[in-house]
Amino acid sequence: MEKKVIWGVSVRELLCVLLLYVIAAFFDHTAVWFSEGGYEAGASTLFGLQPIFRGGIIQYSIFFLFTIPIWWIIFIKLKKWKLGSRLMLHLIFLPLFIFPSQQVYYTITEALDWYHLTGAEAVWDLYNNGLFYLIQFGIFHSYEHYKVAQQKLRIEGELRQAALNSELAAIKAQLNPHFLYNVFNTINASVPPKQEKTRQLIATLADLFRYQLKASKKELVPLSEELEFVTKYLELEKARFEERLQVAINVPKELNNEMIPPMLLQPLVENSVKHGISNALEGGKISITIFKEADKLKFEIADTGKGIKDKKKLFGKGVGLSNTQLRLQKMYQSQLELLDNEPQGLKIRFSL
């Protein structure tokens, strides 16, 4: 029942709309039938329906067809507009719904020699058309508000759980990196001077843990420090992949003092290494581009790997992307964008 039919509408939602139309048509035309004193007993029927009721089927089918484009414009095409602006559009769409739908209905019923209100009574059809328009779109807007509220509650619950997990991770991080940082320095001191490369790798790894320890105690750090951390991480990866891994960092120096959450870039870079470079025999290139536009800090992490068709599955393969997504939502109401890189690979974008 939750299967989507079209434009994000589920089977259950579509059935509820159809039920609304059936109920509205029944009560509308039953009231007309009684006001007219019932229809003539000898009048022709269709499937046992009096003409006045089968006319209701035609009328509300016309309503449904007129509703579809208006609903699509307001709830799909202009979904990002403010509610007040979208409500104002009903001042335009209401008469476009009332008068044409009445004329189409009258044209069809007259061609079939079916009953419809005439003379001064025809004004009631205009009234009913307008009333039904207001009722149905009032329900649609209320339902949209309900869905948005439910989504916010779900996201808030996820963010609270993520915050709790982060707090627990921070507690653990205060012990593990500090201990490992000291151990690495001890090991580094015991390595013979001739093995300078090994000493350098251990020192770089120790620096990573030192930054992680610092990051667990701060909400924001300068961009320069985050980039230094990512650079050291990539140095260790280059020791593993050698010439298979190429790195390009494009960041203007004037952005070095911009404050960002710590440990924000590393999970994204690690994702590019893991899912982009490591799976390609020929290796590839990872580029980090950061620039400022319209008072927003724009980030782009791209790789030249094989790319991924189903990008949504990436969020379920590890905690790195998922946690970063939640942090961005909580702190900046921002989203990670997963795009195809050119000529190949994956590109991750976000802004603060």
N, C-alpha and C positions, 0 to 999 in steps of 0.2 A: 504493500500500500504506500510505502515511502519512495517507491521507484519514481524517478522524475520522468514526466511526459515531454515537456518542452518548456524552455525559458525558466527552468528551476521549479516548475509546478509539479507537485507530486500527484499520484493517482487519487489519494485521499482528499487532497485539497480540491481537485477538479470535481470529485463526486459531491463534496460539500457545496460547491458553487451550483452544480446542477440541481441539487436538492433545494437550494434557496430559490431557484427559478421555478421549480415545480410547485413549491408551497406558495410563492407569490402569485403565480398564474392561477392556481386553484382558488385562492381567496379573492383575488381581483375579479375574476370572471364569475365566481359564485355570487358575489355581491351584485354584479350587473344583472345576472340571471334573475335573482330575487326582485331587484328593483323593477325589472320588466315584467314581473308577474309570472315568470317561468316561460319557457318557449312552447310553441304550439306542439301539441301531441303528435300531429301528423307530419311534422317537419322531417326532412331527410336527415339521416345520421351517418356518421362514419365511425366504424368499429364501436357502435353503440353510444357515441358521443353526440350530444346536442351541438348544433352549429356554433352556439355561443362559446362552448368549451373548446371545440377544435380550433376556433378562432384564437383562443388563448394560447394554444400551442404555437400557432403561427406568430402571434404577436411577441411572445417571449423568446422565440427563436430569433426573431429580428433584433430584439434587445441584446441577445447574446452576441450576435455578429457585430453590432455597433459597439459593444463594450470592449471587444478584443483589442482593436487598435488604440482606443483611449487608455485602456489598462496598460498596454505595452509601452506607450509613450511615458506615462506617469510613473510606472513601477519598474520598468526595465531601462528604457533609453535615458530617462532623466532621474534615475534612482539617486544619484549623488547630489541632486539639487536639494536645497533646504526645503523642509516640509511646507513652510509658508508660501514659498514660490510655487510649489507643485499644487497646493490648494487653490491658488489664484487661477491656475489653468482651468479649473472646473468652471469658472465664469465663461470661458470660451467654449469648452466642450459640452456644457449643459444644453444650450440651445441647439448645438449641432447634433445632439442626441435626441432631443425631444421632437423637433419638427420633422426631420427627415424620416425617423423611425415611424412616426404616425402616418406620413404620406405613403411610405412603402407598404405599411400594413393595410391601409385603405385601398391602395391599388390592387393588392393581391386579393383581398376579400371581395372587392367589387368584380374582379375578373372571374372569381369562382362563384359569384352570386351568394356570398356568405354575409352574415349579419355583422354590422358594426354601428356604433353610435353615429347619429346624424344631426344636422342642425346645430342648435345651441348646446345640445348634449355632448357634442364632439369635444367641447372644451375640457370635459372630464378625462378624456384620453390624454390631453396635454398635461393635465394635472397629475394623472397616474404615472405617465412616463417620467415626469420630473421627480416625483416622489420616489419612484423605484430607483432612479439614477442616484439620488442622494443617499438612499438607504444602502444600496449595494456598495457604493464607493466609500461610504462611511464604515461599512463592515471591512472592506479591503484595507483601508488605512488603519483601522483598529487592529486588524490581524497582523499587518506589517509591524506596527509598534510592539505587539506582543512578541513576534519573532525576534526583533532586534533586542528587546529586553531579555529574552531567554538566552540569546547568544552572548550578551554582555555578562549575564550571570555565569554562564559556562566558562567564558574566558577568565572572569574574575576568580572562579574556583581553580582553574588551571594555574593562574598566576600565583594564587596563595600557596598551592602545592609546590610550584616551582620555587617560590621564595623560601618555603620551609626546607626544600631540598638544598637550596643554595646556602642557607644558614648552617645546615648540617655539614655540607661540603666545606664551608669556610672553617668550621671548627676542626674538621679533620686536616684541612690544609695548613692550619697553624702548627700542627705537629709534624706531619709527614715531610713537607718541603724543607722545614728547618732542620730536621734530622738528616735528611738526604743531602742537603746543601753542605752540612758539616762533614758528612761521610765522604762526599765527592772531593772536598778540599783535602781531606786526610789522604785519600787515595792518590790525588794529584801530586801531593808532596812526596809520595813514595815512588812515583814513576821516574825511571832514570832520565837524566837530561837529554840523552840521545834520542829518546822517543818524544820529540817535541810536538809532533802532530797529535799523538795520543793525549799529551798533557793539555793541548789546546782544546781538544774535543771535550775532555772532562771539565775544563774550566768553563767552556760555553754551556755545557749541561748544568753545571752548578749555578750559572747566572740565570738560567731559565727557572730553576726552582727558587732562587732568591726573588725573582720578579713575581712568581706565583705567590710566594709568602706575602710580599708587599701588597699584591692585588687583593688578597683576601681581607685586607684591613681598610681599603679605600674604595669610595664610590666612583671617583673619577681620577684619571691620570692624564698627563700631557700626551698628545698624539705622538710626540717624538719618542717617548718611553715605550709606548705600545709598538711602534714601528721597530725600535731597537730589539724588543723582545721577539717580534716576528722574524726579523732578520737573523737573529741567532738561531731560532728554530729552523729556518731554512738552511743555514750553514750546516747544521747537523744532518738535515735531509740530503744536502748535496754530497756530504761525505758518504752517504749510502748509495745515492743514484749516480754520483760523479757527473759526467758530461751529459747524462740523460736528462738532468734537471737544469733548466735555465730560468733565471729570475729577473724581473724588471719591476722596479718600484718608482712610480711617478707621483711625487708629492711635492708641491711647492713649499719652500722653506718657511714662508710666512704662516703656514698652518701648524707649525711644530708646537705651538703653545695652546692649540685648541684642546679642550678637555673632553675626553670620551670615557666610557666605561672600560675598565681593564679587562683583559682577556676576551676582547670582542672580536678581533680579527683572526686570532690564531685558530679557532675551530673551523673557520671558513677556509683558511689557507690549508689546514690539514685535510679538509674535505677535498680540495682540489688536488692535493698530492695523492691521497688515497684512492679516489675514484677517477681521477683524470690521468695523472702521470704514471702511477705504479702499474696500471693495466696496459700501458702502451710500451711495446718493446723498444721503440725508437725514442721514448721519453717525450718531453715536451717543455713548454714554457708556462710559467705562472707570472701573471702581471698584477700588480696592486696599484690602482689609480685612485687618488683622492683629490677632490677639488671642491670649491665653495661656489654655490649658485643660489641666488635669491635668499641669502641668509641661512641656507641649509648646507650642511657638510655632506657631500655625496661620496659614496664608497663603491668601488667596483673591483671585484676579485675574479679574474678570468684565467682559464687554463686552455691549452690546446690539445686536450686528451680526446677520447672518442665521443664524449658527450653522453647524455642520458635522455632517453625518450620520455619515460614516465618520471618526471621530476618530483612529483608529490611523494614517491616512494623514498626519496632521499631523507625525508623527515622521519621516517620510521626505521632507518638503518642504524641510527646512532643518536646519542643525546646531544652532540655538538650543535647541529643545525637547529634542533627543536628548542634547546635551551636559549640559543641566540635569538631565535624568533620570539620567544616569550619575553626575553629581556627587552627587546626592541619595542614590543607591544606595551609592556608595562611602563617603560621609561619615556618613550617618545611617540607612542601610538603609530609606530612605523612597521613596515613589513619587509621581509626578505623577498626579492624578486629573483627567480631562477629562469635564466634565459639561455638560448643557444648562442654560443660564441662563433665568430666568423674568423677563419673558414670552418673551424670545427672546435668542439669542446663545450665547456659550460661557463656561464658568466653569472655571478651573483652580485646583485645591486641592493643597496639600501641607503637611507639618508637619516641624518640626525638633526 
